[in-house]
C-alpha cells in the first residue's frame, strides 16, 4: 500500500519541519506509525518522531487518498495541540502500524 506524507506541521510557529528530522525520517516514521482515535473526523497516527493527521487533499469532489498525512511535531506546536494528540493516542498501541491494515 502506498502511503504519502506531506511535510508540514499543524499550527507550527517555525513554519516547517523539525531541524533534526529529515523528510526520509518522517516518511519512515509515518509508515510504521500506530493508528489512534480520529480528531475532528480525520485519521490520526502516532510515530516515534511525530504525530500525523490525515490531510485534506482533494481531487475534484472526493478525497484523493485516505493515508496522506501532515506531520505534527511536538516541538513546533502548542502544549494544547500536543495534549489533544496525546489524548487521541492514549489507547493506541495494540492496533499495530497503519500500513499493515
N, CA, C and O atoms as a Tinker XYZ file with bonds, in Angstrom:
   404  protein
     1  N      0.851000   -1.176000    0.000000    73     2
     2  CA     0.000000    0.000000    0.000000    64     1     3
     3  C      0.892000    1.233000    0.000000    63     2     4     5
     4  O      1.823000    1.341000    0.798000    81     3
     5  N      0.599000    2.147000   -0.893000    73     3     6
     6  CA     1.355000    3.387000   -0.965000    64     5     7
     7  C      0.817000    4.373000    0.056000    63     6     8     9
     8  O     -0.388000    4.616000    0.132000    81     7
     9  N      1.715000    4.928000    0.828000    73     7    10
    10  CA     1.324000    5.983000    1.754000    64     9    11
    11  C      2.187000    7.201000    1.458000    63    10    12    13
    12  O      3.326000    7.082000    1.006000    81    11
    13  N      1.636000    8.342000    1.715000    73    11    14
    14  CA     2.372000    9.575000    1.449000    64    13    15
    15  C      2.334000   10.470000    2.669000    63    14    16    17
    16  O      1.406000   10.418000    3.477000    81    15
    17  N      3.337000   11.273000    2.781000    73    15    18
    18  CA     3.429000   12.192000    3.903000    64    17    19
    19  C      3.713000   13.583000    3.368000    63    18    20    21
    20  O      4.698000   13.804000    2.663000    81    19
    21  N      2.851000   14.503000    3.705000    73    19    22
    22  CA     3.100000   15.898000    3.380000    64    21    23
    23  C      3.824000   16.496000    4.570000    63    22    24    25
    24  O      3.316000   16.469000    5.691000    81    23
    25  N      4.999000   17.031000    4.333000    73    23    26
    26  CA     5.782000   17.564000    5.438000    64    25    27
    27  C      5.293000   18.972000    5.758000    63    26    28    29
    28  O      5.589000   19.942000    5.061000    81    27
    29  N      4.553000   19.032000    6.816000    73    27    30
    30  CA     4.031000   20.289000    7.341000    64    29    31
    31  C      3.719000   20.037000    8.794000    63    30    32    33
    32  O      3.587000   18.887000    9.214000    81    31
    33  N      3.603000   21.071000    9.548000    73    31    34
    34  CA     3.173000   20.866000   10.916000    64    33    35
    35  C      1.981000   21.753000   11.202000    63    34    36    37
    36  O      1.851000   22.856000   10.673000    81    35
    37  N      1.126000   21.240000   12.047000    73    35    38
    38  CA    -0.106000   21.912000   12.399000    64    37    39
    39  C      0.192000   23.042000   13.370000    63    38    40    41
    40  O      0.803000   22.812000   14.413000    81    39
    41  N     -0.225000   24.251000   13.049000    73    39    42
    42  CA    -0.039000   25.419000   13.901000    64    41    43
    43  C      1.441000   25.585000   14.268000    63    42    44    45
    44  O      1.768000   25.866000   15.421000    81    43
    45  N      2.309000   25.415000   13.310000    73    43    46
    46  CA     3.742000   25.457000   13.581000    64    45    47
    47  C      4.268000   26.886000   13.613000    63    46    48    49
    48  O      4.210000   27.586000   12.602000    81    47
    49  N      4.780000   27.328000   14.760000    73    47    50
    50  CA     5.325000   28.674000   14.833000    64    49    51
    51  C      6.505000   28.866000   13.895000    63    50    52    53
    52  O      6.682000   29.949000   13.337000    81    51
    53  N      7.318000   27.825000   13.715000    73    51    54
    54  CA     8.500000   27.963000   12.873000    64    53    55
    55  C      8.170000   27.799000   11.407000    63    54    56    57
    56  O      8.987000   28.138000   10.551000    81    55
    57  N      6.972000   27.279000   11.090000    73    55    58
    58  CA     6.552000   27.148000    9.713000    64    57    59
    59  C      7.172000   25.998000    8.961000    63    58    60    61
    60  O      7.024000   25.931000    7.741000    81    59
    61  N      7.873000   25.069000    9.637000    73    59    62
    62  CA     8.490000   23.976000    8.912000    64    61    63
    63  C      8.720000   22.762000    9.776000    63    62    64    65
    64  O      8.364000   22.740000   10.954000    81    63
    65  N      9.318000   21.755000    9.181000    73    63    66
    66  CA     9.593000   20.509000    9.878000    64    65    67
    67  C     10.771000   20.689000   10.829000    63    66    68    69
    68  O     11.545000   21.639000   10.715000    81    67
    69  N     10.884000   19.772000   11.749000    73    67    70
    70  CA    11.944000   19.797000   12.737000    64    69    71
    71  C     13.313000   19.779000   12.067000    63    70    72    73
    72  O     13.506000   19.108000   11.053000    81    71
    73  N     14.256000   20.515000   12.636000    73    71    74
    74  CA    15.601000   20.558000   12.092000    64    73    75
    75  C     16.307000   19.221000   12.264000    63    74    76    77
    76  O     17.269000   18.938000   11.550000    81    75
    77  N     15.849000   18.397000   13.195000    73    75    78
    78  CA    16.509000   17.122000   13.457000    64    77    79
    79  C     15.910000   15.967000   12.665000    63    78    80    81
    80  O     16.516000   14.896000   12.620000    81    79
    81  N     14.767000   16.133000   12.050000    73    79    82
    82  CA    14.105000   15.056000   11.309000    64    81    83
    83  C     14.095000   15.380000    9.819000    63    82    84    85
    84  O     13.615000   16.432000    9.398000    81    83
    85  N     14.633000   14.454000    9.036000    73    83    86
    86  CA    14.616000   14.653000    7.590000    64    85    87
    87  C     13.284000   14.176000    7.023000    63    86    88    89
    88  O     12.502000   13.524000    7.715000    81    87
    89  N     13.037000   14.504000    5.773000    73    87    90
    90  CA    11.829000   14.041000    5.089000    64    89    91
    91  C     11.805000   12.510000    5.091000    63    90    92    93
    92  O     10.758000   11.910000    5.331000    81    91
    93  N     12.936000   11.883000    4.829000    73    91    94
    94  CA    13.002000   10.423000    4.819000    64    93    95
    95  C     12.717000    9.843000    6.201000    63    94    96    97
    96  O     12.042000    8.820000    6.321000    81    95
    97  N     13.232000   10.498000    7.247000    73    95    98
    98  CA    12.968000   10.043000    8.618000    64    97    99
    99  C     11.476000   10.092000    8.921000    63    98   100   101
   100  O     10.918000    9.154000    9.491000    81    99
   101  N     10.838000   11.188000    8.538000    73    99   102
   102  CA     9.408000   11.336000    8.803000    64   101   103
   103  C      8.587000   10.354000    7.973000    63   102   104   105
   104  O      7.601000    9.808000    8.468000    81   103
   105  N      8.973000   10.120000    6.726000    73   103   106
   106  CA     8.249000    9.156000    5.887000    64   105   107
   107  C      8.326000    7.759000    6.494000    63   106   108   109
   108  O      7.315000    7.061000    6.568000    81   107
   109  N      9.506000    7.349000    6.925000    73   107   110
   110  CA     9.673000    6.034000    7.547000    64   109   111
   111  C      8.883000    5.947000    8.842000    63   110   112   113
   112  O      8.251000    4.929000    9.122000    81   111
   113  N      8.917000    7.011000    9.627000    73   111   114
   114  CA     8.166000    7.049000   10.887000    64   113   115
   115  C      6.669000    6.920000   10.627000    63   114   116   117
   116  O      5.973000    6.191000   11.334000    81   115
   117  N      6.173000    7.627000    9.611000    73   115   118
   118  CA     4.751000    7.566000    9.267000    64   117   119
   119  C      4.343000    6.168000    8.821000    63   118   120   121
   120  O      3.261000    5.701000    9.178000    81   119
   121  N      5.181000    5.499000    8.055000    73   119   122
   122  CA     4.863000    4.165000    7.546000    64   121   123
   123  C      4.740000    3.125000    8.649000    63   122   124   125
   124  O      4.100000    2.093000    8.452000    81   123
   125  N      5.341000    3.379000    9.803000    73   123   126
   126  CA     5.262000    2.430000   10.916000    64   125   127
   127  C      4.453000    2.979000   12.091000    63   126   128   129
   128  O      4.413000    2.368000   13.159000    81   127
   129  N      3.812000    4.126000   11.894000    73   127   130
   130  CA     3.043000    4.764000   12.968000    64   129   131
   131  C      1.812000    3.933000   13.334000    63   130   132   133
   132  O      1.301000    3.156000   12.528000    81   131
   133  N      1.359000    4.120000   14.557000    73   131   134
   134  CA     0.217000    3.383000   15.111000    64   133   135
   135  C     -1.041000    4.247000   15.010000    63   134   136   137
   136  O     -1.019000    5.437000   15.321000    81   135
   137  N     -2.120000    3.635000   14.576000    73   135   138
   138  CA    -3.397000    4.342000   14.435000    64   137   139
   139  C     -3.943000    4.753000   15.800000    63   138   140   141
   140  O     -3.851000    4.004000   16.773000    81   139
   141  N     -4.508000    5.944000   15.852000    73   139   142
   142  CA    -5.128000    6.492000   17.069000    64   141   143
   143  C     -6.588000    6.818000   16.777000    63   142   144   145
   144  O     -7.088000    6.562000   15.681000    81   143
   145  N     -7.264000    7.388000   17.775000    73   143   146
   146  CA    -8.632000    7.890000   17.557000    64   145   147
   147  C     -8.574000    9.070000   16.613000    63   146   148   149
   148  O     -7.569000    9.777000   16.540000    81   147
   149  N     -9.649000    9.273000   15.900000    73   147   150
   150  CA    -9.736000   10.407000   14.987000    64   149   151
   151  C     -9.891000   11.716000   15.762000    63   150   152   153
   152  O    -10.412000   11.743000   16.877000    81   151
   153  N     -9.429000   12.788000   15.146000    73   151   154
   154  CA    -9.629000   14.134000   15.670000    64   153   155
   155  C    -10.414000   14.892000   14.604000    63   154   156   157
   156  O     -9.961000   15.023000   13.466000    81   155
   157  N    -11.580000   15.386000   14.973000    73   155   158
   158  CA   -12.443000   16.140000   14.049000    64   157   159
   159  C    -12.670000   15.389000   12.738000    63   158   160   161
   160  O    -12.658000   15.990000   11.664000    81   159
   161  N    -12.878000   14.079000   12.829000    73   159   162
   162  CA   -13.174000   13.262000   11.660000    64   161   163
   163  C    -11.972000   12.933000   10.791000    63   162   164   165
   164  O    -12.135000   12.366000    9.710000    81   163
   165  N    -10.786000   13.270000   11.230000    73   163   166
   166  CA    -9.556000   12.985000   10.480000    64   165   167
   167  C     -8.762000   11.892000   11.183000    63   166   168   169
   168  O     -8.637000   11.897000   12.408000    81   167
   169  N     -8.228000   10.956000   10.406000    73   167   170
   170  CA    -7.413000    9.887000   10.967000    64   169   171
   171  C     -6.153000   10.472000   11.591000    63   170   172   173
   172  O     -5.610000   11.471000   11.120000    81   171
   173  N     -5.698000    9.819000   12.676000    73   171   174
   174  CA    -4.511000   10.256000   13.403000    64   173   175
   175  C     -3.633000    9.031000   13.654000    63   174   176   177
   176  O     -4.132000    7.936000   13.912000    81   175
   177  N     -2.309000    9.236000   13.575000    73   175   178
   178  CA    -1.346000    8.182000   13.866000    64   177   179
   179  C     -0.270000    8.735000   14.778000    63   178   180   181
   180  O     -0.025000    9.941000   14.809000    81   179
   181  N      0.377000    7.835000   15.528000    73   179   182
   182  CA     1.482000    8.226000   16.409000    64   181   183
   183  C      2.725000    7.477000   15.978000    63   182   184   185
   184  O      2.741000    6.248000   15.914000    81   183
   185  N      3.766000    8.238000   15.684000    73   183   186
   186  CA     5.059000    7.657000   15.356000    64   185   187
   187  C      6.044000    7.922000   16.472000    63   186   188   189
   188  O      5.686000    8.479000   17.509000    81   187
   189  N      7.286000    7.521000   16.257000    73   187   190
   190  CA     8.327000    7.778000   17.252000    64   189   191
   191  C      8.817000    9.223000   17.204000    63   190   192   193
   192  O      9.276000    9.761000   18.211000    81   191
   193  N      8.719000    9.852000   16.026000    73   191   194
   194  CA     9.202000   11.221000   15.860000    64   193   195
   195  C      8.077000   12.243000   15.989000    63   194   196   197
   196  O      8.263000   13.305000   16.584000    81   195
   197  N      6.918000   11.925000   15.434000    73   195   198
   198  CA     5.828000   12.898000   15.357000    64   197   199
   199  C      4.480000   12.207000   15.397000    63   198   200   201
   200  O      4.384000   10.985000   15.287000    81   199
   201  N      3.450000   13.008000   15.557000    73   199   202
   202  CA     2.078000   12.561000   15.323000    64   201   203
   203  C      1.783000   12.905000   13.868000    63   202   204   205
   204  O      2.454000   13.745000   13.269000    81   203
   205  N      0.771000   12.247000   13.306000    73   203   206
   206  CA     0.384000   12.502000   11.919000    64   205   207
   207  C     -1.127000   12.615000   11.869000    63   206   208   209
   208  O     -1.836000   11.883000   12.559000    81   207
   209  N     -1.619000   13.538000   11.047000    73   207   210
   210  CA    -3.058000   13.713000   10.896000    64   209   211
   211  C     -3.399000   13.718000    9.411000    63   210   212   213
   212  O     -2.691000   14.307000    8.594000    81   211
   213  N     -4.489000   13.055000    9.086000    73   211   214
   214  CA    -4.938000   12.937000    7.701000    64   213   215
   215  C     -5.078000   14.319000    7.079000    63   214   216   217
   216  O     -5.698000   15.214000    7.654000    81   215
   217  N     -4.496000   14.479000    5.902000    73   215   218
   218  CA    -4.545000   15.751000    5.183000    64   217   219
   219  C     -5.868000   15.919000    4.478000    63   218   220   221
   220  O     -6.566000   14.954000    4.167000    81   219
   221  N     -6.186000   17.152000    4.240000    73   219   222
   222  CA    -7.327000   17.469000    3.387000    64   221   223
   223  C     -6.789000   17.671000    1.982000    63   222   224   225
   224  O     -6.451000   18.789000    1.594000    81   223
   225  N     -6.710000   16.586000    1.222000    73   223   226
   226  CA    -6.237000   16.630000   -0.156000    64   225   227
   227  C     -7.368000   16.093000   -1.020000    63   226   228   229
   228  O     -7.824000   14.967000   -0.824000    81   227
   229  N     -7.813000   16.891000   -1.965000    73   227   230
   230  CA    -8.965000   16.513000   -2.775000    64   229   231
   231  C     -8.638000   16.529000   -4.252000    63   230   232   233
   232  O     -7.838000   17.334000   -4.729000    81   231
   233  N     -9.280000   15.616000   -4.961000    73   231   234
   234  CA    -9.267000   15.597000   -6.416000    64   233   235
   235  C    -10.721000   15.740000   -6.833000    63   234   236   237
   236  O    -11.489000   14.781000   -6.758000    81   235
   237  N    -11.099000   16.925000   -7.270000    73   235   238
   238  CA   -12.500000   17.176000   -7.578000    64   237   239
   239  C    -13.308000   17.210000   -6.298000    63   238   240   241
   240  O    -13.009000   17.990000   -5.394000    81   239
   241  N    -14.329000   16.373000   -6.213000    73   239   242
   242  CA   -15.228000   16.339000   -5.059000    64   241   243
   243  C    -14.815000   15.325000   -3.992000    63   242   244   245
   244  O    -15.317000   15.375000   -2.869000    81   243
   245  N    -13.909000   14.407000   -4.328000    73   243   246
   246  CA   -13.571000   13.308000   -3.410000    64   245   247
   247  C    -12.163000   13.479000   -2.837000    63   246   248   249
   248  O    -11.297000   14.113000   -3.440000    81   247
   249  N    -11.963000   12.893000   -1.650000    73   247   250
   250  CA   -10.633000   12.884000   -1.042000    64   249   251
   251  C     -9.690000   12.111000   -1.950000    63   250   252   253
   252  O    -10.064000   11.074000   -2.497000    81   251
   253  N     -8.476000   12.607000   -2.112000    73   251   254
   254  CA    -7.510000   11.991000   -3.017000    64   253   255
   255  C     -6.990000   10.673000   -2.460000    63   254   256   257
   256  O     -6.777000    9.732000   -3.225000    81   255
   257  N     -6.781000   10.578000   -1.160000    73   255   258
   258  CA    -6.242000    9.356000   -0.557000    64   257   259
   259  C     -6.550000    9.343000    0.929000    63   258   260   261
   260  O     -6.616000   10.392000    1.569000    81   259
   261  N     -6.738000    8.149000    1.472000    73   259   262
   262  CA    -7.011000    8.014000    2.901000    64   261   263
   263  C     -5.774000    8.239000    3.756000    63   262   264   265
   264  O     -5.877000    8.733000    4.878000    81   263
   265  N     -4.614000    7.881000    3.236000    73   263   266
   266  CA    -3.423000    7.930000    4.060000    64   265   267
   267  C     -2.390000    8.917000    3.540000    63   266   268   269
   268  O     -1.225000    8.574000    3.339000    81   267
   269  N     -2.829000   10.120000    3.332000    73   267   270
   270  CA    -1.943000   11.249000    3.079000    64   269   271
   271  C     -2.032000   12.079000    4.343000    63   270   272   273
   272  O     -3.124000   12.454000    4.770000    81   271
   273  N     -0.887000   12.365000    4.943000    73   271   274
   274  CA    -0.911000   12.982000    6.265000    64   273   275
   275  C      0.074000   14.127000    6.391000    63   274   276   277
   276  O      1.048000   14.232000    5.645000    81   275
   277  N     -0.211000   14.973000    7.354000    73   275   278
   278  CA     0.693000   16.054000    7.751000    64   277   279
   279  C      1.380000   15.640000    9.044000    63   278   280   281
   280  O      0.754000   15.069000    9.937000    81   279
   281  N      2.670000   15.933000    9.135000    73   279   282
   282  CA     3.405000   15.671000   10.376000    64   281   283
   283  C      3.057000   16.745000   11.393000    63   282   284   285
   284  O      2.988000   17.928000   11.060000    81   283
   285  N      2.840000   16.333000   12.622000    73   283   286
   286  CA     2.575000   17.249000   13.731000    64   285   287
   287  C      3.709000   17.035000   14.731000    63   286   288   289
   288  O      3.686000   16.093000   15.523000    81   287
   289  N      4.687000   17.911000   14.682000    73   287   290
   290  CA     5.879000   17.787000   15.517000    64   289   291
   291  C      5.646000   18.454000   16.865000    63   290   292   293
   292  O      5.323000   19.641000   16.922000    81   291
   293  N      5.806000   17.703000   17.946000    73   291   294
   294  CA     5.537000   18.276000   19.278000    64   293   295
   295  C      6.293000   19.569000   19.555000    63   294   296   297
   296  O      5.736000   20.485000   20.161000    81   295
   297  N      7.544000   19.663000   19.127000    73   295   298
   298  CA     8.327000   20.864000   19.432000    64   297   299
   299  C      7.867000   22.090000   18.653000    63   298   300   301
   300  O      8.236000   23.214000   18.994000    81   299
   301  N      7.067000   21.885000   17.613000    73   299   302
   302  CA     6.587000   23.006000   16.795000    64   301   303
   303  C      5.144000   23.394000   17.086000    63   302   304   305
   304  O      4.572000   24.217000   16.371000    81   303
   305  N      4.551000   22.820000   18.117000    73   303   306
   306  CA     3.135000   23.059000   18.396000    64   305   307
   307  C      2.919000   23.473000   19.840000    63   306   308   309
   308  O      3.785000   23.297000   20.696000    81   307
   309  N      1.752000   24.022000   20.084000    73   307   310
   310  CA     1.412000   24.470000   21.430000    64   309   311
   311  C      1.171000   23.269000   22.332000    63   310   312   313
   312  O      0.855000   22.183000   21.847000    81   311
   313  N      1.314000   23.453000   23.635000    73   311   314
   314  CA     1.018000   22.365000   24.563000    64   313   315
   315  C     -0.416000   21.841000   24.414000    63   314   316   317
   316  O     -0.658000   20.645000   24.576000    81   315
   317  N     -1.360000   22.730000   24.107000    73   315   318
   318  CA    -2.753000   22.311000   23.938000    64   317   319
   319  C     -2.908000   21.381000   22.729000    63   318   320   321
   320  O     -3.636000   20.390000   22.796000    81   319
   321  N     -2.230000   21.699000   21.636000    73   319   322
   322  CA    -2.295000   20.853000   20.443000    64   321   323
   323  C     -1.674000   19.495000   20.719000    63   322   324   325
   324  O     -2.246000   18.466000   20.360000    81   323
   325  N     -0.519000   19.484000   21.349000    73   323   326
   326  CA     0.162000   18.232000   21.656000    64   325   327
   327  C     -0.704000   17.383000   22.593000    63   326   328   329
   328  O     -0.790000   16.167000   22.420000    81   327
   329  N     -1.340000   18.010000   23.573000    73   327   330
   330  CA    -2.201000   17.279000   24.501000    64   329   331
   331  C     -3.359000   16.614000   23.766000    63   330   332   333
   332  O     -3.726000   15.484000   24.088000    81   331
   333  N     -3.937000   17.299000   22.784000    73   331   334
   334  CA    -5.039000   16.723000   22.005000    64   333   335
   335  C     -4.587000   15.448000   21.287000    63   334   336   337
   336  O     -5.324000   14.463000   21.246000    81   335
   337  N     -3.384000   15.467000   20.724000    73   335   338
   338  CA    -2.860000   14.284000   20.048000    64   337   339
   339  C     -2.500000   13.193000   21.047000    63   338   340   341
   340  O     -2.735000   12.014000   20.780000    81   339
   341  N     -1.938000   13.560000   22.185000    73   339   342
   342  CA    -1.625000   12.576000   23.224000    64   341   343
   343  C     -2.886000   11.856000   23.681000    63   342   344   345
   344  O     -2.885000   10.637000   23.849000    81   343
   345  N     -3.960000   12.612000   23.882000    73   343   346
   346  CA    -5.220000   12.010000   24.311000    64   345   347
   347  C     -5.799000   11.101000   23.230000    63   346   348   349
   348  O     -6.325000   10.033000   23.544000    81   347
   349  N     -5.712000   11.500000   21.981000    73   347   350
   350  CA    -6.227000   10.668000   20.883000    64   349   351
   351  C     -5.446000    9.366000   20.770000    63   350   352   353
   352  O     -5.980000    8.352000   20.320000    81   351
   353  N     -4.194000    9.393000   21.175000    73   351   354
   354  CA    -3.339000    8.211000   21.037000    64   353   355
   355  C     -3.116000    7.460000   22.350000    63   354   356   357
   356  O     -2.336000    6.509000   22.396000    81   355
   357  N     -3.793000    7.878000   23.408000    73   355   358
   358  CA    -3.583000    7.264000   24.716000    64   357   359
   359  C     -3.861000    5.766000   24.716000    63   358   360   361
   360  O     -3.199000    5.021000   25.438000    81   359
   361  N     -4.815000    5.314000   23.930000    73   359   362
   362  CA    -5.146000    3.890000   23.904000    64   361   363
   363  C     -4.532000    3.176000   22.706000    63   362   364   365
   364  O     -4.799000    1.995000   22.485000    81   363
   365  N     -3.714000    3.879000   21.936000    73   363   366
   366  CA    -3.078000    3.273000   20.761000    64   365   367
   367  C     -1.978000    2.323000   21.217000    63   366   368   369
   368  O     -1.489000    2.411000   22.343000    81   367
   369  N     -1.610000    1.438000   20.348000    73   367   370
   370  CA    -0.509000    0.546000   20.672000    64   369   371
   371  C     -0.817000   -0.887000   20.350000    63   370   372   373
   372  O      0.073000   -1.645000   19.962000    81   371
   373  N     -2.066000   -1.273000   20.505000    73   371   374
   374  CA    -2.421000   -2.662000   20.251000    64   373   375
   375  C     -2.852000   -2.889000   18.795000    63   374   376   377
   376  O     -2.939000   -4.031000   18.343000    81   375
   377  N     -3.120000   -1.809000   18.070000    73   375   378
   378  CA    -3.630000   -1.939000   16.705000    64   377   379
   379  C     -2.537000   -2.228000   15.696000    63   378   380   381
   380  O     -2.829000   -2.775000   14.633000    81   379
   381  N     -1.287000   -1.884000   15.982000    73   379   382
   382  CA    -0.206000   -2.091000   15.049000    64   381   383
   383  C     -0.105000   -0.968000   14.043000    63   382   384   385
   384  O     -0.938000   -0.061000   14.032000    81   383
   385  N      0.916000   -1.021000   13.191000    73   383   386
   386  CA     1.123000    0.039000   12.201000    64   385   387
   387  C     -0.027000    0.147000   11.229000    63   386   388   389
   388  O     -0.611000   -0.866000   10.842000    81   387
   389  N     -0.363000    1.363000   10.827000    73   387   390
   390  CA    -1.486000    1.606000    9.918000    64   389   391
   391  C     -1.228000    0.999000    8.550000    63   390   392   393
   392  O     -2.183000    0.620000    7.872000    81   391
   393  N      0.002000    0.891000    8.120000    73   391   394
   394  CA     0.295000    0.391000    6.782000    64   393   395
   395  C     -0.036000   -1.087000    6.647000    63   394   396   397
   396  O     -0.130000   -1.592000    5.528000    81   395
   397  N     -0.211000   -1.780000    7.736000    73   395   398
   398  CA    -0.499000   -3.214000    7.693000    64   397   399
   399  C     -1.974000   -3.519000    7.795000    63   398   400   401
   400  O     -2.353000   -4.690000    7.815000    81   399
   401  N     -2.822000   -2.506000    7.860000    73   399   402
   402  CA    -4.264000   -2.729000    7.999000    64   401   403
   403  C     -4.890000   -3.026000    6.669000    63   402   404
   404  O     -6.099000   -3.241000    6.590000    81   403
